[in-house]
Amino acid sequence: MTEGTGDQIEETGAAAEADSFARDVGTAVRHRRQELGMASKELAARLGVSASFITQLEQGQSSISLPRLYRLAGLLGTTPNGLLPVSSASILVTRAGTGHEMRAGNRDDAQRPRLLTRGGSGLSLKAHRYLIERTDPPQDWFEHEGEDFVYVIRGHLRVEFRRGRPVDLGPGDALNHDGDVPHRWGLGSDEPAEVLIVNNFQH
């Protein structure tokens, strides 16, 4: 490898990323302007720039300063973030059969659901895929802040509440309940159950 090749590759990658960023911003501006039924000349006049600047901006051929971006967002009835491309940290795709496996309780034989959503500080929404087998031990009573959303993909699930009657769910059935009511899940038949559990508390 010749000297300087690594720097050249890095510069090329940075330039390509900048071009992609400019195109994404331009596309967002154009879509929002068209949603409002506003002509590019009208937007240019309100922003105090030339019509050619708006054309170049929407085509990803021109960058925009941060102060002007704020003003442009206001004119388009949105926020600056509404015109910026979504960062990779904002999106997570979890393919079938993947997802971080975690233990549902303190026991070694506790069920091991897979986390389907993002984890990290400040993120409260959690979705888990549970596969409940006949050989699984009874689940401990559980309570927490926030809510639970339960959706049965296949099989039958029985949700028990310490104060109240149990609820039996079949394929396609859903249940939404407060998390601070002590509850636990178990099979409602001899067949395994595949269940999606979504909750919104820090854990």
C-alpha positions as CSV (number, residue, x, y, z in Angstrom):
1,M,0.0,0.0,0.0
2,T,1.4,3.4,-0.9
3,E,1.7,6.1,1.7
4,G,-1.4,8.2,2.1
5,T,-3.8,5.6,0.6
6,G,-5.5,5.1,3.9
7,D,-6.1,8.8,4.3
8,Q,-7.5,9.0,0.8
9,I,-9.9,6.2,1.5
10,E,-11.1,7.9,4.7
11,E,-11.5,11.2,2.9
12,T,-13.5,9.5,0.1
13,G,-15.8,7.8,2.6
14,A,-16.3,11.1,4.5
15,A,-17.2,12.9,1.2
16,A,-19.6,10.2,0.2
17,E,-21.3,10.4,3.7
18,A,-21.6,14.2,3.3
19,D,-23.1,13.8,-0.2
20,S,-25.6,11.3,1.2
21,F,-26.5,13.6,4.1
22,A,-27.1,16.5,1.7
23,R,-29.3,14.4,-0.5
24,D,-31.4,13.2,2.4
25,V,-31.9,16.7,3.7
26,G,-32.8,18.0,0.2
27,T,-35.3,15.2,-0.2
28,A,-36.9,16.0,3.2
29,V,-37.2,19.7,2.3
30,R,-38.7,19.0,-1.1
31,H,-41.3,16.5,0.3
32,R,-42.3,18.9,3.1
33,R,-42.6,21.8,0.7
34,Q,-44.7,19.8,-1.7
35,E,-46.9,18.6,1.2
36,L,-47.6,22.2,2.0
37,G,-48.3,23.1,-1.7
38,M,-45.6,25.7,-1.6
39,A,-43.7,26.7,-4.7
40,S,-39.9,26.8,-4.5
41,K,-39.8,30.5,-5.4
42,E,-42.2,31.3,-2.5
43,L,-40.0,29.3,0.0
44,A,-36.9,31.0,-1.4
45,A,-38.5,34.5,-0.9
46,R,-39.5,33.7,2.7
47,L,-36.1,32.3,3.5
48,G,-34.3,35.2,1.9
49,V,-32.4,33.2,-0.6
50,S,-32.4,32.7,-4.4
51,A,-34.7,30.2,-6.0
52,S,-31.6,28.4,-7.4
53,F,-30.4,27.8,-3.9
54,I,-33.6,26.0,-3.0
55,T,-33.3,23.9,-6.2
56,Q,-29.7,23.0,-5.4
57,L,-30.6,22.3,-1.8
58,E,-33.4,20.0,-2.8
59,Q,-31.2,18.2,-5.2
60,G,-28.5,17.6,-2.6
61,Q,-26.1,19.9,-4.3
62,S,-25.8,22.5,-1.6
63,S,-25.4,22.5,2.1
64,I,-27.2,24.7,4.6
65,S,-26.1,26.4,7.8
66,L,-27.6,25.5,11.1
67,P,-29.3,28.9,11.8
68,R,-30.8,28.8,8.3
69,L,-31.9,25.2,8.8
70,Y,-33.8,26.3,11.9
71,R,-35.5,29.1,10.0
72,L,-36.3,26.8,7.1
73,A,-37.8,24.2,9.4
74,G,-40.1,26.9,10.9
75,L,-41.2,28.0,7.5
76,L,-42.1,24.4,6.6
77,G,-43.9,23.9,9.9
78,T,-41.6,21.2,11.2
79,T,-38.5,20.9,13.4
80,P,-34.9,20.8,12.3
81,N,-34.8,17.1,13.2
82,G,-37.8,16.6,10.9
83,L,-35.5,17.6,8.0
84,L,-32.4,15.7,9.1
85,P,-31.8,12.0,8.1
86,V,-32.5,9.4,10.8
87,S,-29.4,8.3,12.5
88,S,-28.5,4.6,12.6
89,A,-28.9,4.7,16.4
90,S,-32.6,5.5,15.9
91,I,-33.3,2.3,14.0
92,L,-32.9,-1.3,14.9
93,V,-33.9,-4.3,12.6
94,T,-34.1,-7.6,14.5
95,R,-34.2,-10.5,12.1
96,A,-36.2,-13.7,12.7
97,G,-34.5,-15.9,15.2
98,T,-32.2,-13.2,16.5
99,G,-32.3,-10.7,19.3
100,H,-30.4,-10.5,22.6
101,E,-31.3,-13.5,24.8
102,M,-31.9,-12.7,28.4
103,R,-33.2,-14.5,31.5
104,A,-36.7,-13.6,32.6
105,G,-36.0,-14.3,36.3
106,N,-33.2,-14.9,38.8
107,R,-33.3,-18.7,38.6
108,D,-31.0,-20.5,36.2
109,D,-34.0,-22.4,34.7
110,A,-36.0,-19.2,34.1
111,Q,-37.4,-18.6,30.6
112,R,-35.1,-16.9,28.2
113,P,-36.9,-14.4,26.0
114,R,-35.3,-12.5,23.2
115,L,-35.2,-8.7,23.3
116,L,-36.5,-7.3,19.9
117,T,-36.1,-3.6,20.7
118,R,-33.2,-1.3,21.4
119,G,-31.6,-1.2,24.8
120,G,-29.8,1.6,26.5
121,S,-30.2,4.6,28.8
122,G,-33.3,6.6,28.3
123,L,-35.1,4.0,26.3
124,S,-38.1,2.6,28.1
125,L,-39.9,0.6,25.3
126,K,-39.0,-3.1,25.5
127,A,-40.4,-5.9,23.3
128,H,-39.6,-9.5,24.1
129,R,-40.4,-12.7,22.2
130,Y,-41.2,-15.6,24.6
131,L,-41.3,-19.2,23.7
132,I,-43.0,-21.0,26.6
133,E,-42.6,-24.8,26.9
134,R,-44.4,-27.3,29.1
135,T,-41.1,-28.0,30.8
136,D,-40.6,-24.4,31.9
137,P,-41.0,-23.8,35.7
138,P,-43.9,-21.7,36.9
139,Q,-43.1,-18.0,36.5
140,D,-42.6,-15.8,39.6
141,W,-45.2,-13.1,40.4
142,F,-44.0,-9.9,38.7
143,E,-45.0,-6.3,39.1
144,H,-43.5,-3.0,37.7
145,E,-44.3,0.5,36.7
146,G,-45.8,1.2,33.3
147,E,-47.9,-1.1,31.2
148,D,-47.7,-4.6,29.6
149,F,-49.0,-5.5,26.1
150,V,-49.3,-9.2,25.5
151,Y,-49.9,-10.7,22.0
152,V,-50.2,-14.4,21.4
153,I,-48.6,-15.5,18.1
154,R,-49.3,-19.3,18.6
155,G,-50.5,-21.6,21.3
156,H,-52.5,-20.6,24.4
157,L,-51.4,-18.4,27.3
158,R,-52.9,-18.0,30.7
159,V,-52.2,-14.7,32.4
160,E,-52.8,-14.8,36.2
161,F,-53.4,-11.8,38.4
162,R,-52.9,-12.0,42.1
163,R,-56.0,-9.8,42.5
164,G,-58.5,-10.9,40.0
165,R,-59.4,-13.7,37.6
166,P,-56.9,-15.2,35.1
167,V,-57.2,-14.3,31.5
168,D,-56.9,-17.0,28.8
169,L,-55.5,-16.0,25.4
170,G,-55.3,-17.8,22.1
171,P,-53.6,-17.1,18.8
172,G,-54.2,-13.5,17.7
173,D,-55.6,-12.4,21.1
174,A,-54.0,-9.4,22.9
175,L,-54.0,-8.1,26.5
176,N,-53.0,-4.7,27.8
177,H,-52.8,-4.2,31.6
178,D,-51.1,-2.1,34.2
179,G,-47.8,-3.4,35.3
180,D,-48.2,-2.7,39.0
181,V,-50.9,-5.4,39.3
182,P,-48.9,-8.6,40.4
183,H,-49.1,-11.0,37.4
184,R,-47.5,-14.0,35.9
185,W,-47.7,-16.0,32.6
186,G,-48.1,-19.7,32.0
187,L,-49.4,-22.1,29.3
188,G,-53.1,-22.4,28.7
189,S,-52.8,-25.8,27.1
190,D,-50.3,-28.6,26.6
191,E,-48.8,-27.0,23.5
192,P,-46.0,-24.5,23.5
193,A,-46.9,-20.8,23.2
194,E,-45.0,-18.1,21.3
195,V,-45.8,-14.7,22.8
196,L,-44.8,-11.1,22.2
197,I,-44.6,-9.0,25.4
198,V,-44.2,-5.2,25.1
199,N,-43.7,-3.0,28.1
200,N,-42.6,0.6,28.8
201,F,-40.6,0.8,32.0
202,Q,-36.9,1.2,32.7
203,H,-35.2,-2.2,33.4
